[in-house]
Amino acid sequence: MLALPALSLAGWGDSSGIPGQVRQADGALWEDRLLVYDETPCAKTGEARCVTYLVQVRNDSDRPIECHLTMGATHGDIVVAPNEVNQSTGSLVPVGAPPPAFSSKCKLIPSTLPPRSADACETEATVVYPEEFYPPGPRRRLEGGETVLDIQLSDSSRIRAFRVVRSSGWQGLDTAAIKVAKAMRFAPGCGGKTVRRGVLFEVWKEKETWKQKDCHHGCVPPPNEIAVTVTVVD
């Protein structure tokens, strides 16, 4: 068995976390932990004060990994670039309550686009308001690219499972592409089969309303002043 390195919280750049463990599966190597944020009002739980927990993953593989994260009763999916860190959305827990149990399951994203599966099928896929899925960070940094996913459908043409089979090169866009895939609605005809779809993120121009005033080197317009498109492609 491969001897795994002993990794510590010092490598995360932030020590405010509960250590998880080093994990490996099918060539992927990563470490997870439970990140803890300061107390905040509990707007949704009804409690006076809460702390925010989220699952954070560091990728120690040489390729991007796709991860399914579990924290208590919540689930989420992210992509983490090599030697980078990414995390789930936060979950509020009342102050004094025990930290939620957490886990991560990751797999390597192929380095080259694999052939379509034997049960590949073609049908129309639609998403309502796809531009809303463009993450503000990548939008602000003018990042664009295409993420390709294989999506397994149930007999009723609902999403049963998915896998990222080609990365856009940006973990934020890949993670957003998973959210787009989950929001897709498929026309009948491919129930029980696999559909391949690309999610194309494009920054095509900055709106003319933004004026570069008092801006130092490296400054970019705010996200809402950058025109973008998100397209589902065959």
ChimeraX commands (.cxc) that place a marker at each C-alpha (Angstrom):
marker #1 position 0.00,0.00,0.00 radius 0.5
marker #1 position 1.16,3.53,-0.77 radius 0.5
marker #1 position 2.65,5.29,2.25 radius 0.5
marker #1 position 0.74,8.54,2.68 radius 0.5
marker #1 position 2.49,11.71,3.83 radius 0.5
marker #1 position 1.62,13.19,7.21 radius 0.5
marker #1 position -0.13,16.46,6.39 radius 0.5
marker #1 position -0.88,19.11,9.00 radius 0.5
marker #1 position -3.17,22.12,9.25 radius 0.5
marker #1 position -0.14,24.33,8.74 radius 0.5
marker #1 position -0.38,23.65,5.00 radius 0.5
marker #1 position -3.89,25.05,4.76 radius 0.5
marker #1 position -3.00,28.68,5.38 radius 0.5
marker #1 position -5.66,28.84,8.12 radius 0.5
marker #1 position -5.46,26.98,11.44 radius 0.5
marker #1 position -9.13,27.40,12.44 radius 0.5
marker #1 position -10.28,23.92,11.53 radius 0.5
marker #1 position -10.98,20.44,12.82 radius 0.5
marker #1 position -8.58,17.95,11.19 radius 0.5
marker #1 position -10.00,15.18,9.06 radius 0.5
marker #1 position -7.71,12.69,7.41 radius 0.5
marker #1 position -5.58,12.01,4.37 radius 0.5
marker #1 position -7.54,9.94,1.87 radius 0.5
marker #1 position -6.85,8.18,-1.40 radius 0.5
marker #1 position -8.94,6.39,-4.02 radius 0.5
marker #1 position -8.17,5.31,-7.59 radius 0.5
marker #1 position -5.07,7.50,-7.84 radius 0.5
marker #1 position -6.60,10.56,-6.16 radius 0.5
marker #1 position -4.92,11.86,-3.01 radius 0.5
marker #1 position -6.50,14.53,-0.81 radius 0.5
marker #1 position -7.00,15.73,2.74 radius 0.5
marker #1 position -10.20,17.07,4.26 radius 0.5
marker #1 position -11.05,19.05,7.38 radius 0.5
marker #1 position -14.00,20.83,8.96 radius 0.5
marker #1 position -13.56,24.59,8.82 radius 0.5
marker #1 position -15.09,26.67,11.61 radius 0.5
marker #1 position -16.12,30.32,11.33 radius 0.5
marker #1 position -16.85,32.79,14.13 radius 0.5
marker #1 position -20.22,33.09,15.81 radius 0.5
marker #1 position -23.04,34.70,13.82 radius 0.5
marker #1 position -26.79,35.24,14.35 radius 0.5
marker #1 position -28.84,32.11,13.58 radius 0.5
marker #1 position -31.26,33.55,11.04 radius 0.5
marker #1 position -32.62,30.16,9.93 radius 0.5
marker #1 position -32.37,27.88,12.96 radius 0.5
marker #1 position -34.21,30.04,15.49 radius 0.5
marker #1 position -31.27,29.93,17.90 radius 0.5
marker #1 position -29.67,33.15,19.15 radius 0.5
marker #1 position -26.09,32.43,18.03 radius 0.5
marker #1 position -24.56,29.91,15.64 radius 0.5
marker #1 position -21.20,28.96,14.22 radius 0.5
marker #1 position -20.72,28.15,10.55 radius 0.5
marker #1 position -19.11,24.86,9.55 radius 0.5
marker #1 position -18.02,23.80,6.09 radius 0.5
marker #1 position -15.99,20.95,4.64 radius 0.5
marker #1 position -12.70,21.96,3.04 radius 0.5
marker #1 position -10.63,19.74,0.75 radius 0.5
marker #1 position -7.00,20.11,-0.31 radius 0.5
marker #1 position -5.98,18.28,-3.48 radius 0.5
marker #1 position -2.55,16.64,-3.28 radius 0.5
marker #1 position -2.99,14.87,-6.65 radius 0.5
marker #1 position -1.40,15.94,-9.91 radius 0.5
marker #1 position -4.81,16.30,-11.62 radius 0.5
marker #1 position -8.10,17.98,-10.71 radius 0.5
marker #1 position -10.42,15.94,-8.50 radius 0.5
marker #1 position -14.20,15.88,-8.25 radius 0.5
marker #1 position -15.43,15.46,-4.67 radius 0.5
marker #1 position -18.74,14.61,-3.04 radius 0.5
marker #1 position -18.88,16.15,0.44 radius 0.5
marker #1 position -21.13,15.17,3.33 radius 0.5
marker #1 position -21.63,17.21,6.49 radius 0.5
marker #1 position -24.39,16.05,8.79 radius 0.5
marker #1 position -27.50,15.76,6.61 radius 0.5
marker #1 position -26.19,18.08,3.87 radius 0.5
marker #1 position -24.40,17.08,0.69 radius 0.5
marker #1 position -22.50,18.96,-2.00 radius 0.5
marker #1 position -20.10,18.53,-4.91 radius 0.5
marker #1 position -16.97,20.50,-5.73 radius 0.5
marker #1 position -13.93,20.33,-8.01 radius 0.5
marker #1 position -10.45,21.01,-6.61 radius 0.5
marker #1 position -7.47,21.85,-8.81 radius 0.5
marker #1 position -4.05,20.27,-8.11 radius 0.5
marker #1 position -2.35,21.73,-5.01 radius 0.5
marker #1 position -5.39,23.92,-4.34 radius 0.5
marker #1 position -8.13,24.09,-1.71 radius 0.5
marker #1 position -11.90,24.30,-2.23 radius 0.5
marker #1 position -14.84,24.03,0.13 radius 0.5
marker #1 position -18.54,23.33,0.49 radius 0.5
marker #1 position -21.20,25.90,1.26 radius 0.5
marker #1 position -21.58,26.66,4.96 radius 0.5
marker #1 position -23.99,25.12,7.45 radius 0.5
marker #1 position -25.17,26.87,10.64 radius 0.5
marker #1 position -24.97,24.96,13.93 radius 0.5
marker #1 position -26.11,26.41,17.30 radius 0.5
marker #1 position -23.31,27.44,19.63 radius 0.5
marker #1 position -22.54,24.63,22.06 radius 0.5
marker #1 position -23.82,21.86,19.77 radius 0.5
marker #1 position -21.28,19.22,18.74 radius 0.5
marker #1 position -19.58,19.66,15.34 radius 0.5
marker #1 position -21.34,17.77,12.54 radius 0.5
marker #1 position -19.84,14.56,11.20 radius 0.5
marker #1 position -18.22,15.04,7.80 radius 0.5
marker #1 position -16.61,13.04,5.01 radius 0.5
marker #1 position -15.37,13.40,1.44 radius 0.5
marker #1 position -15.19,11.04,-1.52 radius 0.5
marker #1 position -13.07,12.21,-4.46 radius 0.5
marker #1 position -12.04,10.90,-7.87 radius 0.5
marker #1 position -9.63,12.08,-10.52 radius 0.5
marker #1 position -10.97,13.98,-13.51 radius 0.5
marker #1 position -9.63,12.39,-16.73 radius 0.5
marker #1 position -6.67,14.15,-18.32 radius 0.5
marker #1 position -8.17,13.59,-21.78 radius 0.5
marker #1 position -11.80,13.40,-22.79 radius 0.5
marker #1 position -12.85,9.72,-22.64 radius 0.5
marker #1 position -15.04,8.06,-25.29 radius 0.5
marker #1 position -18.78,8.30,-24.76 radius 0.5
marker #1 position -20.29,5.49,-22.72 radius 0.5
marker #1 position -21.88,2.50,-24.40 radius 0.5
marker #1 position -25.36,3.75,-23.46 radius 0.5
marker #1 position -24.77,7.32,-24.73 radius 0.5
marker #1 position -27.90,9.12,-25.86 radius 0.5
marker #1 position -28.81,12.55,-27.23 radius 0.5
marker #1 position -31.73,14.67,-26.10 radius 0.5
marker #1 position -32.49,18.33,-25.44 radius 0.5
marker #1 position -31.31,19.80,-22.13 radius 0.5
marker #1 position -32.50,23.17,-20.82 radius 0.5
marker #1 position -31.57,25.37,-17.84 radius 0.5
marker #1 position -33.51,28.38,-16.57 radius 0.5
marker #1 position -31.41,31.55,-16.17 radius 0.5
marker #1 position -28.03,29.83,-16.67 radius 0.5
marker #1 position -26.06,33.09,-16.29 radius 0.5
marker #1 position -26.99,33.14,-12.59 radius 0.5
marker #1 position -24.65,30.17,-12.10 radius 0.5
marker #1 position -21.56,32.17,-13.16 radius 0.5
marker #1 position -19.54,32.47,-9.90 radius 0.5
marker #1 position -18.62,36.04,-8.90 radius 0.5
marker #1 position -14.92,35.20,-8.31 radius 0.5
marker #1 position -14.23,33.72,-11.77 radius 0.5
marker #1 position -16.42,36.42,-13.30 radius 0.5
marker #1 position -14.38,39.15,-11.61 radius 0.5
marker #1 position -11.13,37.48,-12.72 radius 0.5
marker #1 position -12.48,37.18,-16.29 radius 0.5
marker #1 position -12.11,33.37,-16.26 radius 0.5
marker #1 position -13.90,31.34,-18.92 radius 0.5
marker #1 position -13.89,27.81,-20.25 radius 0.5
marker #1 position -15.91,24.67,-20.90 radius 0.5
marker #1 position -16.57,21.83,-18.45 radius 0.5
marker #1 position -17.83,18.53,-19.89 radius 0.5
marker #1 position -19.98,16.14,-17.85 radius 0.5
marker #1 position -21.46,12.68,-18.40 radius 0.5
marker #1 position -24.92,12.61,-16.84 radius 0.5
marker #1 position -26.75,9.37,-16.09 radius 0.5
marker #1 position -30.53,9.66,-16.28 radius 0.5
marker #1 position -33.19,7.66,-14.50 radius 0.5
marker #1 position -36.00,5.97,-16.41 radius 0.5
marker #1 position -38.04,9.16,-15.91 radius 0.5
marker #1 position -35.21,11.32,-17.40 radius 0.5
marker #1 position -34.17,12.79,-14.06 radius 0.5
marker #1 position -30.50,13.05,-13.08 radius 0.5
marker #1 position -29.36,9.93,-11.26 radius 0.5
marker #1 position -25.57,10.49,-11.29 radius 0.5
marker #1 position -22.95,12.58,-13.06 radius 0.5
marker #1 position -19.21,12.85,-13.56 radius 0.5
marker #1 position -16.93,15.63,-14.76 radius 0.5
marker #1 position -15.01,14.12,-17.69 radius 0.5
marker #1 position -13.11,17.25,-18.76 radius 0.5
marker #1 position -12.13,20.25,-16.67 radius 0.5
marker #1 position -12.35,23.86,-17.83 radius 0.5
marker #1 position -9.03,24.49,-16.10 radius 0.5
marker #1 position -10.74,26.53,-13.36 radius 0.5
marker #1 position -12.05,24.81,-10.22 radius 0.5
marker #1 position -14.65,27.53,-9.62 radius 0.5
marker #1 position -16.15,27.06,-13.09 radius 0.5
marker #1 position -16.06,23.25,-12.81 radius 0.5
marker #1 position -17.90,23.43,-9.48 radius 0.5
marker #1 position -20.44,25.81,-11.00 radius 0.5
marker #1 position -20.88,23.46,-13.98 radius 0.5
marker #1 position -21.96,20.72,-11.57 radius 0.5
marker #1 position -24.65,23.06,-10.24 radius 0.5
marker #1 position -25.76,23.78,-13.83 radius 0.5
marker #1 position -25.95,20.05,-14.53 radius 0.5
marker #1 position -28.12,19.50,-11.45 radius 0.5
marker #1 position -30.48,22.22,-12.72 radius 0.5
marker #1 position -30.81,20.73,-16.23 radius 0.5
marker #1 position -34.15,19.42,-17.41 radius 0.5
marker #1 position -34.07,16.76,-20.11 radius 0.5
marker #1 position -36.60,16.03,-22.84 radius 0.5
marker #1 position -37.97,12.46,-22.95 radius 0.5
marker #1 position -36.16,9.85,-24.99 radius 0.5
marker #1 position -33.00,9.06,-23.02 radius 0.5
marker #1 position -34.41,7.62,-19.82 radius 0.5
marker #1 position -32.00,5.17,-18.20 radius 0.5
marker #1 position -29.10,6.27,-20.43 radius 0.5
marker #1 position -26.12,8.63,-20.31 radius 0.5
marker #1 position -26.08,12.12,-21.83 radius 0.5
marker #1 position -22.87,14.11,-22.37 radius 0.5
marker #1 position -23.14,17.86,-22.09 radius 0.5
marker #1 position -20.67,20.73,-21.97 radius 0.5
marker #1 position -21.22,23.85,-19.88 radius 0.5
marker #1 position -19.50,26.81,-21.55 radius 0.5
marker #1 position -18.69,29.89,-19.45 radius 0.5
marker #1 position -17.79,32.96,-21.50 radius 0.5
marker #1 position -16.82,36.50,-20.55 radius 0.5
marker #1 position -17.56,38.43,-23.69 radius 0.5
marker #1 position -17.27,42.10,-22.79 radius 0.5
marker #1 position -17.28,44.64,-20.02 radius 0.5
marker #1 position -20.33,46.85,-19.88 radius 0.5
marker #1 position -19.73,50.41,-21.02 radius 0.5
marker #1 position -21.24,51.76,-17.80 radius 0.5
marker #1 position -18.10,50.86,-15.85 radius 0.5
marker #1 position -15.42,53.54,-15.86 radius 0.5
marker #1 position -11.91,52.86,-14.65 radius 0.5
marker #1 position -11.54,55.50,-11.97 radius 0.5
marker #1 position -9.04,55.55,-9.12 radius 0.5
marker #1 position -7.98,52.08,-10.19 radius 0.5
marker #1 position -4.53,50.69,-9.52 radius 0.5
marker #1 position -2.65,48.00,-11.42 radius 0.5
marker #1 position -4.63,44.76,-11.70 radius 0.5
marker #1 position -8.01,46.34,-11.01 radius 0.5
marker #1 position -11.03,44.84,-12.77 radius 0.5
marker #1 position -14.67,45.95,-12.86 radius 0.5
marker #1 position -17.13,44.57,-10.29 radius 0.5
marker #1 position -18.83,41.26,-11.25 radius 0.5
marker #1 position -22.19,42.88,-12.07 radius 0.5
marker #1 position -20.44,45.09,-14.63 radius 0.5
marker #1 position -19.02,42.14,-16.60 radius 0.5
marker #1 position -21.24,40.65,-19.28 radius 0.5
marker #1 position -21.15,36.84,-19.37 radius 0.5
marker #1 position -22.94,33.90,-20.95 radius 0.5
marker #1 position -23.41,30.32,-19.73 radius 0.5
marker #1 position -24.37,27.86,-22.45 radius 0.5
marker #1 position -25.22,24.17,-22.40 radius 0.5
marker #1 position -23.61,22.62,-25.49 radius 0.5
marker #1 position -23.71,19.16,-27.07 radius 0.5
marker link #1:1,2 radius 0.2
marker link #1:2,3 radius 0.2
marker link #1:3,4 radius 0.2
marker link #1:4,5 radius 0.2
marker link #1:5,6 radius 0.2
marker link #1:6,7 radius 0.2
marker link #1:7,8 radius 0.2
marker link #1:8,9 radius 0.2
marker link #1:9,10 radius 0.2
marker link #1:10,11 radius 0.2
marker link #1:11,12 radius 0.2
marker link #1:12,13 radius 0.2
marker link #1:13,14 radius 0.2
marker link #1:14,15 radius 0.2
marker link #1:15,16 radius 0.2
marker link #1:16,17 radius 0.2
marker link #1:17,18 radius 0.2
marker link #1:18,19 radius 0.2
marker link #1:19,20 radius 0.2
marker link #1:20,21 radius 0.2
marker link #1:21,22 radius 0.2
marker link #1:22,23 radius 0.2
marker link #1:23,24 radius 0.2
marker link #1:24,25 radius 0.2
marker link #1:25,26 radius 0.2
marker link #1:26,27 radius 0.2
marker link #1:27,28 radius 0.2
marker link #1:28,29 radius 0.2
marker link #1:29,30 radius 0.2
marker link #1:30,31 radius 0.2
marker link #1:31,32 radius 0.2
marker link #1:32,33 radius 0.2
marker link #1:33,34 radius 0.2
marker link #1:34,35 radius 0.2
marker link #1:35,36 radius 0.2
marker link #1:36,37 radius 0.2
marker link #1:37,38 radius 0.2
marker link #1:38,39 radius 0.2
marker link #1:39,40 radius 0.2
marker link #1:40,41 radius 0.2
marker link #1:41,42 radius 0.2
marker link #1:42,43 radius 0.2
marker link #1:43,44 radius 0.2
marker link #1:44,45 radius 0.2
marker link #1:45,46 radius 0.2
marker link #1:46,47 radius 0.2
marker link #1:47,48 radius 0.2
marker link #1:48,49 radius 0.2
marker link #1:49,50 radius 0.2
marker link #1:50,51 radius 0.2
marker link #1:51,52 radius 0.2
marker link #1:52,53 radius 0.2
marker link #1:53,54 radius 0.2
marker link #1:54,55 radius 0.2
marker link #1:55,56 radius 0.2
marker link #1:56,57 radius 0.2
marker link #1:57,58 radius 0.2
marker link #1:58,59 radius 0.2
marker link #1:59,60 radius 0.2
marker link #1:60,61 radius 0.2
marker link #1:61,62 radius 0.2
marker link #1:62,63 radius 0.2
marker link #1:63,64 radius 0.2
marker link #1:64,65 radius 0.2
marker link #1:65,66 radius 0.2
marker link #1:66,67 radius 0.2
marker link #1:67,68 radius 0.2
marker link #1:68,69 radius 0.2
marker link #1:69,70 radius 0.2
marker link #1:70,71 radius 0.2
marker link #1:71,72 radius 0.2
marker link #1:72,73 radius 0.2
marker link #1:73,74 radius 0.2
marker link #1:74,75 radius 0.2
marker link #1:75,76 radius 0.2
marker link #1:76,77 radius 0.2
marker link #1:77,78 radius 0.2
marker link #1:78,79 radius 0.2
marker link #1:79,80 radius 0.2
marker link #1:80,81 radius 0.2
marker link #1:81,82 radius 0.2
marker link #1:82,83 radius 0.2
marker link #1:83,84 radius 0.2
marker link #1:84,85 radius 0.2
marker link #1:85,86 radius 0.2
marker link #1:86,87 radius 0.2
marker link #1:87,88 radius 0.2
marker link #1:88,89 radius 0.2
marker link #1:89,90 radius 0.2
marker link #1:90,91 radius 0.2
marker link #1:91,92 radius 0.2
marker link #1:92,93 radius 0.2
marker link #1:93,94 radius 0.2
marker link #1:94,95 radius 0.2
marker link #1:95,96 radius 0.2
marker link #1:96,97 radius 0.2
marker link #1:97,98 radius 0.2
marker link #1:98,99 radius 0.2
marker link #1:99,100 radius 0.2
marker link #1:100,101 radius 0.2
marker link #1:101,102 radius 0.2
marker link #1:102,103 radius 0.2
marker link #1:103,104 radius 0.2
marker link #1:104,105 radius 0.2
marker link #1:105,106 radius 0.2
marker link #1:106,107 radius 0.2
marker link #1:107,108 radius 0.2
marker link #1:108,109 radius 0.2
marker link #1:109,110 radius 0.2
marker link #1:110,111 radius 0.2
marker link #1:111,112 radius 0.2
marker link #1:112,113 radius 0.2
marker link #1:113,114 radius 0.2
marker link #1:114,115 radius 0.2
marker link #1:115,116 radius 0.2
marker link #1:116,117 radius 0.2
marker link #1:117,118 radius 0.2
marker link #1:118,119 radius 0.2
marker link #1:119,120 radius 0.2
marker link #1:120,121 radius 0.2
marker link #1:121,122 radius 0.2
marker link #1:122,123 radius 0.2
marker link #1:123,124 radius 0.2
marker link #1:124,125 radius 0.2
marker link #1:125,126 radius 0.2
marker link #1:126,127 radius 0.2
marker link #1:127,128 radius 0.2
marker link #1:128,129 radius 0.2
marker link #1:129,130 radius 0.2
marker link #1:130,131 radius 0.2
marker link #1:131,132 radius 0.2
marker link #1:132,133 radius 0.2
marker link #1:133,134 radius 0.2
marker link #1:134,135 radius 0.2
marker link #1:135,136 radius 0.2
marker link #1:136,137 radius 0.2
marker link #1:137,138 radius 0.2
marker link #1:138,139 radius 0.2
marker link #1:139,140 radius 0.2
marker link #1:140,141 radius 0.2
marker link #1:141,142 radius 0.2
marker link #1:142,143 radius 0.2
marker link #1:143,144 radius 0.2
marker link #1:144,145 radius 0.2
marker link #1:145,146 radius 0.2
marker link #1:146,147 radius 0.2
marker link #1:147,148 radius 0.2
marker link #1:148,149 radius 0.2
marker link #1:149,150 radius 0.2
marker link #1:150,151 radius 0.2
marker link #1:151,152 radius 0.2
marker link #1:152,153 radius 0.2
marker link #1:153,154 radius 0.2
marker link #1:154,155 radius 0.2
marker link #1:155,156 radius 0.2
marker link #1:156,157 radius 0.2
marker link #1:157,158 radius 0.2
marker link #1:158,159 radius 0.2
marker link #1:159,160 radius 0.2
marker link #1:160,161 radius 0.2
marker link #1:161,162 radius 0.2
marker link #1:162,163 radius 0.2
marker link #1:163,164 radius 0.2
marker link #1:164,165 radius 0.2
marker link #1:165,166 radius 0.2
marker link #1:166,167 radius 0.2
marker link #1:167,168 radius 0.2
marker link #1:168,169 radius 0.2
marker link #1:169,170 radius 0.2
marker link #1:170,171 radius 0.2
marker link #1:171,172 radius 0.2
marker link #1:172,173 radius 0.2
marker link #1:173,174 radius 0.2
marker link #1:174,175 radius 0.2
marker link #1:175,176 radius 0.2
marker link #1:176,177 radius 0.2
marker link #1:177,178 radius 0.2
marker link #1:178,179 radius 0.2
marker link #1:179,180 radius 0.2
marker link #1:180,181 radius 0.2
marker link #1:181,182 radius 0.2
marker link #1:182,183 radius 0.2
marker link #1:183,184 radius 0.2
marker link #1:184,185 radius 0.2
marker link #1:185,186 radius 0.2
marker link #1:186,187 radius 0.2
marker link #1:187,188 radius 0.2
marker link #1:188,189 radius 0.2
marker link #1:189,190 radius 0.2
marker link #1:190,191 radius 0.2
marker link #1:191,192 radius 0.2
marker link #1:192,193 radius 0.2
marker link #1:193,194 radius 0.2
marker link #1:194,195 radius 0.2
marker link #1:195,196 radius 0.2
marker link #1:196,197 radius 0.2
marker link #1:197,198 radius 0.2
marker link #1:198,199 radius 0.2
marker link #1:199,200 radius 0.2
marker link #1:200,201 radius 0.2
marker link #1:201,202 radius 0.2
marker link #1:202,203 radius 0.2
marker link #1:203,204 radius 0.2
marker link #1:204,205 radius 0.2
marker link #1:205,206 radius 0.2
marker link #1:206,207 radius 0.2
marker link #1:207,208 radius 0.2
marker link #1:208,209 radius 0.2
marker link #1:209,210 radius 0.2
marker link #1:210,211 radius 0.2
marker link #1:211,212 radius 0.2
marker link #1:212,213 radius 0.2
marker link #1:213,214 radius 0.2
marker link #1:214,215 radius 0.2
marker link #1:215,216 radius 0.2
marker link #1:216,217 radius 0.2
marker link #1:217,218 radius 0.2
marker link #1:218,219 radius 0.2
marker link #1:219,220 radius 0.2
marker link #1:220,221 radius 0.2
marker link #1:221,222 radius 0.2
marker link #1:222,223 radius 0.2
marker link #1:223,224 radius 0.2
marker link #1:224,225 radius 0.2
marker link #1:225,226 radius 0.2
marker link #1:226,227 radius 0.2
marker link #1:227,228 radius 0.2
marker link #1:228,229 radius 0.2
marker link #1:229,230 radius 0.2
marker link #1:230,231 radius 0.2
marker link #1:231,232 radius 0.2
marker link #1:232,233 radius 0.2
marker link #1:233,234 radius 0.2
view
